[in-house]
């Protein structure tokens, strides 16, 4: 009975995805910065893969990592009724991915929202810190109909 209660408790927690390096693009021969592309699978929608690109500082003396990012997600297969029902049960935003950008508190986060009217998962990537007076963000969506 205790193991059943523990299993039910763990199933209600929100898990964030782990990413894999997908591509690294050097900006120029003399620059230490590069564009880094990482991919991750949505922790609930196992057939949705997202790619997030960002500037990656390799100069350890520079503590001002840019907060720009871009995101694109694709549906790589059919979503199960169980997965879609889990989205419908929790219409709040769900943080599905986060990566730290500096030694401080600056990070890029990705939240997933479920649009019941269009049956779509909407992903918003954003920085928790402003740059140049404007918030940095990007949005993509995936239609979930089977």
C-alpha positions in Angstrom: 0.0 0.0 0.0 2.8 2.4 0.8 4.4 1.8 -2.5 1.1 2.5 -4.3 0.8 5.8 -2.4 4.4 6.7 -3.3 3.8 5.9 -6.9 0.7 8.1 -7.0 2.6 11.0 -5.4 5.5 10.7 -7.9 3.1 10.7 -10.8 1.7 14.1 -9.8 5.1 15.8 -9.8 6.2 17.9 -12.7 9.3 16.7 -14.4 11.5 18.8 -16.7 13.2 17.3 -19.8 16.8 16.6 -20.2 18.5 17.9 -23.3 21.0 16.6 -25.8 23.5 18.6 -27.8 22.4 18.6 -31.4 24.6 21.2 -33.1 27.4 23.7 -32.3 28.0 26.4 -34.9 31.1 28.6 -34.5 30.3 32.2 -35.4 33.8 33.1 -36.8 37.3 31.9 -36.6 38.4 34.5 -34.1 35.2 34.4 -32.0 34.9 32.2 -28.9 31.1 32.4 -29.1 29.0 29.8 -30.9 25.4 29.0 -31.6 24.4 25.9 -29.6 21.3 23.9 -30.6 19.9 21.4 -28.0 17.0 19.1 -28.4 14.7 17.7 -25.8 11.6 15.5 -25.7 8.5 16.8 -23.9 8.3 14.9 -20.6 4.5 14.2 -21.1 4.2 14.2 -24.9 6.8 11.6 -25.8 6.3 12.2 -29.6 7.1 15.9 -29.5 10.7 17.0 -29.9 11.8 20.6 -29.4 15.0 22.3 -30.6 16.2 25.4 -28.8 19.1 27.5 -30.1 21.0 30.1 -28.2 24.4 31.9 -28.0 26.9 29.9 -26.0 29.7 31.9 -24.4 33.0 29.9 -24.2 35.0 32.9 -22.9 34.9 32.3 -19.1 36.0 35.9 -18.5 32.8 37.2 -20.1 30.0 36.9 -17.5 27.3 38.5 -19.7 25.9 35.6 -21.7 23.2 36.8 -24.2 19.7 35.7 -23.3 18.4 35.4 -26.9 16.9 32.0 -27.9 14.7 30.5 -30.5 12.6 27.4 -30.3 10.9 25.0 -32.8 9.0 21.8 -31.8 7.9 19.0 -34.1 5.5 16.1 -33.7 7.5 12.9 -34.4 4.6 10.5 -34.0 1.1 9.9 -32.6 0.3 11.2 -29.2 -1.6 8.8 -27.0 -5.0 9.5 -25.5 -3.3 9.1 -22.1 -0.8 11.9 -22.8 -3.4 14.3 -24.1 -5.6 13.6 -21.1 -2.7 14.4 -18.8 -2.4 17.8 -20.6 -6.2 18.4 -20.3 -6.1 17.7 -16.5 -3.5 20.4 -15.9 -4.2 23.5 -18.0 -1.7 25.6 -16.0 1.7 26.3 -17.5 4.2 23.5 -17.1 7.9 24.2 -17.2 9.4 21.5 -19.4 12.9 22.7 -19.8 15.4 25.1 -18.2 19.1 25.8 -18.7 21.3 28.1 -16.6 23.1 30.8 -18.6 25.4 32.3 -16.0 26.8 31.9 -12.6 23.9 34.0 -11.3 20.2 33.4 -11.7 19.9 34.0 -15.5 18.4 31.1 -17.4 16.3 30.2 -20.4 13.1 28.4 -19.6 10.5 26.6 -21.7 6.9 26.4 -20.6 4.2 24.3 -22.3 0.6 25.4 -22.4 -2.4 23.4 -23.8 -4.8 25.1 -26.1 -8.1 23.2 -25.7 -9.8 25.1 -28.6 -7.2 24.0 -31.2 -5.9 20.8 -29.4 -2.4 22.2 -29.6 0.6 22.2 -27.3 2.1 25.7 -27.2 5.8 26.1 -26.1 7.1 29.5 -25.0 10.9 29.9 -24.4 11.9 33.0 -22.4 14.8 34.4 -20.3 14.1 35.2 -16.7 16.2 38.3 -17.1 15.7 41.2 -19.5 18.3 42.4 -21.9 18.5 45.9 -23.4 15.1 46.8 -21.9 13.1 44.1 -23.6 12.1 40.5 -22.7 13.6 37.8 -24.9 11.1 35.1 -25.9 10.0 32.8 -28.7 6.9 30.7 -29.3 6.0 27.6 -31.3 3.1 25.2 -31.3 2.3 21.6 -32.2 -1.1 20.3 -33.3 -1.9 17.1 -31.4 -4.8 15.6 -33.3 -4.3 11.9 -34.1 
